[in-house]
Amino acid sequence: MITRSDIYKMDEMEKIRLALDPKTRKEILHELAKDNNPVIRTLVAKNPNIDIETQKLLLRDKDKMVLENLAYNPKCDWKILDRLAEHFDGRIREIVAENANTYKETINKLAKDKEVSVKEACLGRNDLSSLAIITLMHEKNRRLRQRALDYAHRKEDEYFVSKDMYMQIHRARIKTIRDEEFERSMYEDSLRY
């Protein structure tokens, strides 16, 4: 049995092997999360056996790869994901939006994110709330707005939607059609000259 003191005597390859092994004890993973080598901390962040205390420790890490792998971890706690959703790096927020453990309230916030890739990641989920769909249907980016409409159509086909949701879908469809007509007329005008 490996003890905490044994970890400090190990070479890098032994630490990597332990960090990768999902059967490694939680307290050993916690000690490995303190290692100076970011590769080892990244591998610990990926490990599905890390506990909440280790996740909190890794949340304070400055290395982007560590945080990305923590956000990817299917066992990552929703509270940790909620904190990662506020990170300045858009890629980390995007990964949080893709994680199945992310709560709907967090997804609703991410649907309003400034990064298009984060909003697209929200649309990749199967459990978007009506609020998030409506938010995305009013997006300035036409492609994103169209994807939100397509998502709403699927939801509309799967089960009844509220009258308010139906009206929001209808308004967004009209806005998309008007935008397309405007662009078409601008294009035709440009061909005349």
C-alpha positions in Angstrom: 0.0 0.0 0.0 1.3 3.4 -1.0 1.5 6.1 1.6 1.6 9.9 1.2 5.3 10.0 2.0 6.0 7.4 -0.7 4.7 9.8 -3.3 7.5 12.3 -2.7 10.1 9.5 -3.4 8.5 8.4 -6.7 9.8 9.2 -10.1 7.5 11.0 -12.7 6.5 7.8 -14.5 5.2 6.2 -11.2 3.3 9.3 -10.4 1.7 9.4 -13.9 0.7 5.7 -13.6 -1.0 6.5 -10.3 -2.7 9.6 -11.6 -4.1 7.6 -14.5 -5.4 4.7 -12.5 -9.1 5.1 -11.6 -8.5 2.7 -8.7 -5.9 5.0 -7.0 -7.1 6.0 -3.5 -8.6 9.5 -3.1 -6.0 10.7 -0.6 -3.1 9.7 -3.0 -4.8 11.6 -5.8 -5.1 14.6 -3.5 -1.4 14.5 -2.8 -0.6 14.1 -6.5 -2.8 17.2 -7.2 -0.2 19.2 -5.3 2.6 18.1 -7.6 4.8 20.7 -9.3 4.4 18.9 -12.7 1.3 20.2 -14.5 1.1 17.0 -16.5 0.5 15.0 -13.3 -2.1 17.6 -12.1 -3.8 17.4 -15.5 -4.0 13.6 -15.2 -5.4 13.8 -11.7 -8.0 16.3 -12.9 -9.1 13.6 -15.5 -9.3 10.8 -12.9 -13.0 9.9 -12.1 -12.0 8.9 -8.6 -11.1 12.4 -7.3 -13.1 13.7 -4.4 -14.6 17.2 -3.9 -11.6 18.3 -1.8 -9.2 17.5 -4.6 -11.5 19.2 -7.2 -11.5 22.3 -5.0 -7.7 22.2 -4.9 -7.4 21.8 -8.7 -10.0 24.6 -9.2 -7.3 27.0 -7.9 -4.7 25.7 -10.4 -3.4 28.3 -12.8 -2.7 25.8 -15.6 -5.4 25.9 -18.3 -5.0 22.2 -19.2 -5.7 21.2 -15.6 -8.9 23.3 -15.5 -10.0 22.0 -18.9 -9.6 18.4 -17.8 -11.4 19.1 -14.5 -14.3 20.5 -16.5 -14.2 17.4 -18.8 -14.3 15.0 -15.9 -17.7 13.2 -15.9 -17.5 13.0 -12.1 -16.9 16.7 -11.6 -19.2 18.2 -8.9 -21.8 20.7 -10.1 -20.5 23.3 -7.7 -17.0 23.1 -9.2 -18.6 23.3 -12.7 -20.5 26.4 -11.7 -17.3 28.1 -10.6 -15.5 27.0 -13.8 -18.4 28.5 -15.8 -17.2 31.9 -14.6 -13.7 31.4 -15.8 -12.3 34.0 -18.2 -11.2 31.4 -20.8 -14.0 30.7 -23.2 -12.8 27.2 -24.0 -13.2 26.2 -20.3 -16.7 27.6 -20.3 -17.5 25.7 -23.5 -16.4 22.4 -21.9 -18.5 23.2 -18.8 -21.5 23.7 -21.1 -20.8 20.2 -22.6 -20.5 18.4 -19.2 -23.7 16.4 -18.3 -23.3 17.4 -14.6 -23.7 21.1 -15.2 -26.9 22.4 -13.7 -29.6 24.0 -15.8 -29.1 27.4 -14.0 -25.5 27.4 -15.1 -26.5 26.5 -18.6 -29.0 29.4 -18.6 -26.1 31.7 -17.7 -23.8 30.2 -20.3 -26.5 30.6 -23.0 -25.9 34.4 -22.5 -22.1 34.1 -22.8 -20.2 36.5 -25.1 -18.5 33.6 -26.9 -20.4 31.9 -29.7 -18.6 28.6 -29.1 -20.0 28.5 -25.6 -23.5 29.1 -26.8 -23.1 26.4 -29.5 -22.0 24.0 -26.8 -25.2 24.8 -24.9 -27.2 23.9 -28.0 -25.4 20.5 -28.1 -27.2 19.4 -25.0 -30.4 17.5 -24.9 -31.8 19.1 -21.8 -31.8 22.9 -22.5 -34.4 24.8 -20.6 -37.0 26.9 -22.3 -35.3 30.0 -21.0 -32.0 29.1 -22.6 -33.7 28.2 -25.9 -35.5 31.6 -26.0 -32.3 33.4 -25.1 -30.5 31.7 -28.0 -33.4 32.3 -30.4 -32.9 36.1 -30.0 -29.2 35.8 -30.6 -27.6 38.3 -33.1 -25.7 35.6 -34.8 -28.0 34.2 -37.5 -26.5 30.8 -37.6 -26.8 30.4 -33.9 -30.3 31.7 -33.9 -31.2 29.2 -36.6 -29.7 26.3 -34.6 -31.8 27.5 -31.6 -34.9 27.5 -33.8 -34.1 24.0 -35.0 -33.6 22.9 -31.4 -37.0 24.5 -30.5 -38.6 22.7 -33.4 -37.3 19.3 -32.1 -38.6 20.2 -28.7 -41.9 21.3 -30.2 -42.2 17.9 -32.0 -41.3 15.9 -28.9 -43.9 17.3 -26.6 -46.2 20.3 -26.2 -44.6 23.6 -25.5 -46.1 26.5 -23.6 -48.0 29.2 -25.5 -45.3 31.7 -24.5 -42.6 29.4 -25.9 -44.6 28.9 -29.1 -44.9 32.7 -29.5 -41.2 33.1 -28.9 -40.4 30.5 -31.6 -42.8 32.2 -34.0 -41.2 35.7 -33.5 -37.7 34.2 -33.9 -38.8 32.5 -37.2 -40.1 35.9 -38.5 -36.9 37.7 -37.5 -34.8 35.0 -39.3 -36.9 35.3 -42.5 -36.7 39.1 -42.4 -32.9 38.9 -42.0 -32.7 36.5 -45.0 -34.9 38.7 -47.1 -32.9 41.8 -46.2 -29.6 40.1 -47.1 -31.1 38.8 -50.3 -32.2 42.3 -51.4 -28.8 43.7 -50.5 -27.1 41.0 -52.6 -29.4 41.7 -55.5 -28.8 45.4 -55.2 -25.1 44.8 -55.3 -25.4 42.8 -58.6 -27.2 45.7 -60.3 -24.2 48.0 -60.0 
